[in-house]
Amino acid sequence: MLDHTLRGYKDQILRPGALALGGVSPNAVTLLALVIGLSAAALATRQMVALALALWLLNRILDGLDGMLARATDQRTDFGGYLDIVTDFIVYAALPIGLFLGRATAGLGVSLALLLGSFYVNAASWMYLSAILEKRRAGASARGELTTVTMPAGLVGGTETILFYSAFLIWPGALRWLFPTMAALVMMGVCQRLWWARRHLFTPQIPQAKRPAGEFVVRAVVESAMEEAPV
């Protein structure tokens, strides 16, 4: 929800670091971020939450730096974007699991299951919607986004995830309630996307062969997506 507002500030902060890295591969930065994120999860299993928090924040800095490095040094590739999202999801799953393993109880296990289940549904909701928008030529390029593919927003985006996961590590005693709170907000975002998709994607597309010559039939979809996409 806050990602769009804060992106400009984030890019201004990270751009000097990206330029300083010069010819370093963005994929190497992505993999380093993965190692650091998994290290944070490992520390969480041992309840070393202060150090885990520091590594989690470093993981997030590197996660923003790899994309900025790719853009600043003209090293953008589809594989890089794909690798970035896969490694993000690995860390997003590993850290809550690590926190659970550090203080496993039945009640906390239920809360963890709700959180991870919400992530599973959320991934399906935005990834398939992203594929549909890209298919309709109403994706990242049409909307002026810097990501490899469009990422339809929800209530919980990258910024909110940083805040929630930091809260997990700062107040581990409250995980039983923090996990389901985040899960509930994630699912609200899923419902938000479903409602938006029902309004904008229900009408069948006109087959390519039947479209009038020269008619830019996706214009309305693009404009509608830009104006009314969930935030």
Secondary structure, 3 states (H helix, E strand, C coil): CCHHHHHHHHHHHHHHHHHHHCCCCHHHHHHHHHHHHHHHHHHHHCCCHHHHHHHHHHHHHHHHHHHHHHHHCCCCCHHHHHHHHHHHHHHHHHHHHHHHHHCCCHHHHHHHHHHHHHHHHHHHHHHHHHHHHHHCCCCHHHHCCCCCCCCCCCCCCHHHHHHHHHHHHHCHHHHHHHHHHHHHHHHHHHHHHHHHHHHHCCCCCCCHHHCCCCCCCCHHHHHHHHHHCCC
